[in-house]
Every structure is written in C-alpha cells, then in structure tokens.
Amino acid sequence: MALTIRRAVPLATLTTLGLGGPARVLAEIRHVEDAREALRAARSEGAAWGILGGGSNVIAADPDAAGWGFDGWLLHPVGSAMTVVRRDADHVWLRADAGVVWDALVAFAVDEGWAGITCLSGIPGKVGAAPIQNIGAYGQELAAAFDTAEVLDTVTDQVATWSATDCAFQYRDSRLKRAAGRYLVLSVTLRLQIGGAPALRYGELRDRLGLARDPAPESAAASLDVTQPDATRPDATRPDAQPRLATVRETVLAIRRAKGMVLDAADPDSRSAGSFFMNPIVPTTAADGALSGLERRHGATLAMPRYPAPPAVDGTARVKLSAAWLIDRSGLRPGYDHPDHGGRRVGLSAKHTLALVNRGGASTADLLAFAAHVRERVRDTTGIVLMREPVLLQPAR
Ligand SMILES: Cc1cc2nc3c(=O)[nH]c(=O)nc-3n(C[C@H](O)[C@H](O)[C@H](O)COP(=O)(O)OP(=O)(O)OC[C@H]3O[C@@H](n4cnc5c(N)ncnc54)[C@H](O)[C@@H]3O)c2cc1C
C-alpha cells in the first residue's frame, strides 16, 4: 500500500496541549517500509524529520517565519496490531505495533487477566512512545514488563531488536530518549504474567482499595531501580491483598481523573502534557537545605516527601523529591497563573500543581514562559532546579 501523507497538518490538533503550528508533512507509518520511504523522501528534499506518536508528551513550536511549527517530515506510527507471540505456563509475550493506543493495550491485558501494566492504566499516547521515557505511574514502570522493541535506526536504515538492557531504562528516561529522535520504535513486546497479582505499592492506591499501607510503599513507588521484575520486589504480591486487576485498573483511573490525568475533552485540566516536571533526584544535603529553607519560610515543621534514590556516580547519597510538593510549598497553588508569564492563557492545573495547562488561546511561547517562571520560583525558594519532562518537538537530520 502506498505511503499515506498529509500536508500542513496543525500540530495543535495532534498534541494534548493543543499547541503548535502546522507540520509540513505528516507520514502515516504502518510498517517499516513506510518509514524507509518517508525518510528517503525527506532526504531527497533535504528536509528534516521527526517522530510524533499521540502527542501527549511533546511541546510543538509556534509557527516560524515561514509559518511552520515543524518544518519537515513527521513520522506518525499508525499500525494497530496486537499479537501474542509466545506463551508458557506463566507468561504471555504480547507484541503491539507502535501505533496502538497505550491504554487500549492495558485494557486488553487486564481483560485477559495478564498482570504487569495495570497501574499504567489511563496514560495517554501510543505504544511506540512508552519505552521512550519508560512510562510509569502508581508504583509501576514499563521497564518491569518490557521484553523487547523493534527499532529502526533512521541514520543507518537498519532494524534491530532492543532488549531492556539496550534501552538502558531509568526514571522517565532511556537511551531512546537520549538519542533524540534517531530511533523509530516500530513495535514493543511485553512479558505479562498470566493470572498475576496487581502491583499494590502506591500508598494512595492502597488507601482507595481499602488496604493497609505497606511499611515502605511510597519508596517502592518512587524506586528508580526499574530493572527488577515485579515479583522480585518486596511485597509485590501480598497474599492477603489481591483485588482483581480490573478493580485496580478502575481505581487507578478514578484517582487519575480526580487529578485531571485522564484525557477528557470535558475536563479543561487535562489539556496538558501530564506532569510537566520530573521528580528531582538530588543529594541528601540539598534536600535537607530545601527543607530547612521552606520551614523557615513557613514558620512550621514540614513533612517533605522523600524517597530512596541510587547514589550519584561519585557515591554521593541522593534522594528523590516530589516536584508537585516543592511547587506547592514554593507558594504556587493549584490554578496559579501570572499576568507577566502567559497571563490567564496558561496556568497550573486546578487539580494538580505538576500539570501546566493550556486554558485556551495560549501559544507555546506562553507555556514556556510560564514554565520558566515556575522553575525559577522553585529554584529561588528551595535551591532545587526542576527538569522538564515533555520534549520539544524538534526536527532532526
Ligand atoms: C493527561 C496526561 C497524563 C499523563 N500521565 C503520565 C503518567 O502517569 N506517566 C507517564 O510516564 N507519562 C504520562 N504522560 C505523558 C505521556 O502520556 C507519555 O509520555 C506517553 O508515553 C507519550 O506517548 P505519545 O504517543 O503521546 O508520545 P508523543 O508525545 O507523541 O512523543 C513523545 C516523545 O516520544 C517520541 N516518540 C513517539 N513515538 C515514538 C516512536 N514510535 N518511536 C520513537 N520515538 C517516538 C517523540 O518523538 C517524542 O520525543 C501523561 C500525559 C498527559 C497528557
């Protein structure tokens, strides 16, 4: 089948923030030959290229002088196949095309009673992007269920099968993300546990399910060591606490909806890219300094959430902090906006300080100005520098 392309496609219609000027060409990628053809065409025009999935973790540029938000070819995976490629007594290996909607995959796995990704219910976007930032939520990360990905190197034109080790997953990061658009994920294969127990590490999730909190649930939820399979983690499968996967999925979705973290045209707080900042991993001394500064400012003792993190390469002890908590304690409350930084057009979600929302009529310049303001406020108040989670959609060659 011939490659399907669309020209001058407004990125605001393809991104959850609803921002960005038009992409010059959007090429629908069903299989690897489509990708090769699109790359050949881009090269023959001397044009740049990039990759766009569901547009839920990207910031697309405002129109440039020539009117383009993306002046080049955007490869847009649309393949929709899901196949069980292997099965043994305990596990299935489920392969999904990059264009499959992530939450459709989760819903399918939950319906089948396959454990491993239930807590990742409701995350927007497509399967192909899931390994890029090693999606995670509510005590689970993709890495634990990931088996392999089929990846096209857009520079060498070669397809290779990447293992979890090749991907070098970390907290909201991977080698794929660091290579900034060089590799196109064509499909992902997950290893799921047949009849497995749900992961019930996250305190808020346990509360909603009426379960006692684990002794150290939040630390597991925030764990950066994502390379261990679930079952090797302490307390992953408590015999006394095993609600059905479907119950856990519905509970996760309910928690997410309350925070504006499920895409919903009727919820203006979901017009975001999800969490705008990553939870910072900082030396323990920096966390202590931030806490004492905040306590002085608030004139009260504060309980700062902090979770274990691996030490730095030089051995410095580190902890992971909550970006939402730091923003809030820096005086920026849900719904906050600023007249000089995007005006009323952008602001913090009214439901969750970690999401920056396009309230309508905003530009990408507004969003980035507001994000810089939030970052500065947190840095000036706590000494901690927040890092952006969504990526700028920039052409590569
Ligand atoms: C309301 C909301 C809630 C969210 N909640 C969470 C959450 O709980 N946890 C979480 O981890 N994330 C969350 N996110 C972020 C986002 O949904 C995920 O990062 C998701 O995986 C992005 O998928 P996408 O298809 O939309 O990718 P896009 O936004 O289209 O792309 C993201 C990046 O991946 C690249 N990319 C996309 N597809 C491919 C591919 N096939 N091959 C190679 N590179 C590719 C793009 O070039 C870009 O750099 C949330 C976002 C929103 C809007």
PDBQT file of the ligand as one rigid body, heavy atoms in Angstrom, charges set to zero:
ROOT
HETATM    1  C1  LIG A 401      -3.042  13.915  30.959  1.00  0.00    +0.000 C 
HETATM    2  C2  LIG A 401      -1.695  13.238  30.846  1.00  0.00    +0.000 A 
HETATM    3  C3  LIG A 401      -1.280  12.334  31.804  1.00  0.00    +0.000 A 
HETATM    4  C4  LIG A 401      -0.041  11.689  31.691  1.00  0.00    +0.000 A 
HETATM    5  N1  LIG A 401       0.340  10.801  32.646  1.00  0.00    +0.000 NA
HETATM    6  C5  LIG A 401       1.520  10.153  32.558  1.00  0.00    +0.000 A 
HETATM    7  C6  LIG A 401       1.937   9.213  33.547  1.00  0.00    +0.000 A 
HETATM    8  O1  LIG A 401       1.217   8.938  34.510  1.00  0.00    +0.000 OA
HETATM    9  N2  LIG A 401       3.140   8.615  33.410  1.00  0.00    +0.000 N 
HETATM   10  C7  LIG A 401       3.958   8.874  32.334  1.00  0.00    +0.000 A 
HETATM   11  O2  LIG A 401       5.039   8.286  32.274  1.00  0.00    +0.000 OA
HETATM   12  N3  LIG A 401       3.597   9.751  31.371  1.00  0.00    +0.000 NA
HETATM   13  C8  LIG A 401       2.409  10.397  31.454  1.00  0.00    +0.000 A 
HETATM   14  N4  LIG A 401       2.042  11.313  30.493  1.00  0.00    +0.000 N 
HETATM   15  C9  LIG A 401       2.956  11.603  29.383  1.00  0.00    +0.000 C 
HETATM   16  C10 LIG A 401       2.671  10.798  28.094  1.00  0.00    +0.000 C 
HETATM   17  O3  LIG A 401       1.347  10.347  28.065  1.00  0.00    +0.000 OA
HETATM   18  C11 LIG A 401       3.589   9.601  27.937  1.00  0.00    +0.000 C 
HETATM   19  O4  LIG A 401       4.929  10.019  27.953  1.00  0.00    +0.000 OA
HETATM   20  C12 LIG A 401       3.341   8.854  26.614  1.00  0.00    +0.000 C 
HETATM   21  O5  LIG A 401       4.117   7.691  26.558  1.00  0.00    +0.000 OA
HETATM   22  C13 LIG A 401       3.619   9.691  25.368  1.00  0.00    +0.000 C 
HETATM   23  O6  LIG A 401       3.111   8.972  24.267  1.00  0.00    +0.000 OA
HETATM   24  P1  LIG A 401       2.776   9.681  22.901  1.00  0.00    +0.000 P 
HETATM   25  O7  LIG A 401       2.449   8.611  21.915  1.00  0.00    +0.000 OA
HETATM   26  O8  LIG A 401       1.746  10.716  23.108  1.00  0.00    +0.000 OA
HETATM   27  O9  LIG A 401       4.182  10.310  22.538  1.00  0.00    +0.000 OA
HETATM   28  P2  LIG A 401       4.475  11.729  21.884  1.00  0.00    +0.000 P 
HETATM   29  O10 LIG A 401       4.071  12.797  22.826  1.00  0.00    +0.000 OA
HETATM   30  O11 LIG A 401       3.934  11.806  20.513  1.00  0.00    +0.000 OA
HETATM   31  O12 LIG A 401       6.059  11.666  21.808  1.00  0.00    +0.000 OA
HETATM   32  C14 LIG A 401       6.837  11.713  22.972  1.00  0.00    +0.000 C 
HETATM   33  C15 LIG A 401       8.307  11.503  22.559  1.00  0.00    +0.000 C 
HETATM   34  O13 LIG A 401       8.487  10.189  22.068  1.00  0.00    +0.000 OA
HETATM   35  C16 LIG A 401       8.914  10.200  20.706  1.00  0.00    +0.000 C 
HETATM   36  N5  LIG A 401       8.195   9.105  20.052  1.00  0.00    +0.000 N 
HETATM   37  C17 LIG A 401       6.856   8.951  19.967  1.00  0.00    +0.000 A 
HETATM   38  N6  LIG A 401       6.582   7.782  19.318  1.00  0.00    +0.000 NA
HETATM   39  C18 LIG A 401       7.780   7.224  19.002  1.00  0.00    +0.000 A 
HETATM   40  C19 LIG A 401       8.163   6.030  18.331  1.00  0.00    +0.000 A 
HETATM   41  N7  LIG A 401       7.279   5.170  17.826  1.00  0.00    +0.000 N 
HETATM   42  N8  LIG A 401       9.481   5.782  18.196  1.00  0.00    +0.000 NA
HETATM   43  C20 LIG A 401      10.421   6.638  18.670  1.00  0.00    +0.000 A 
HETATM   44  N9  LIG A 401      10.120   7.786  19.297  1.00  0.00    +0.000 NA
HETATM   45  C21 LIG A 401       8.812   8.071  19.469  1.00  0.00    +0.000 A 
HETATM   46  C22 LIG A 401       8.558  11.566  20.167  1.00  0.00    +0.000 C 
HETATM   47  O14 LIG A 401       9.418  11.953  19.108  1.00  0.00    +0.000 OA
HETATM   48  C23 LIG A 401       8.742  12.415  21.404  1.00  0.00    +0.000 C 
HETATM   49  O15 LIG A 401      10.119  12.705  21.569  1.00  0.00    +0.000 OA
HETATM   50  C24 LIG A 401       0.793  11.966  30.584  1.00  0.00    +0.000 A 
HETATM   51  C25 LIG A 401       0.369  12.889  29.614  1.00  0.00    +0.000 A 
HETATM   52  C26 LIG A 401      -0.869  13.509  29.740  1.00  0.00    +0.000 A 
HETATM   53  C27 LIG A 401      -1.307  14.482  28.687  1.00  0.00    +0.000 C 
ENDROOT
TORSDOF 0
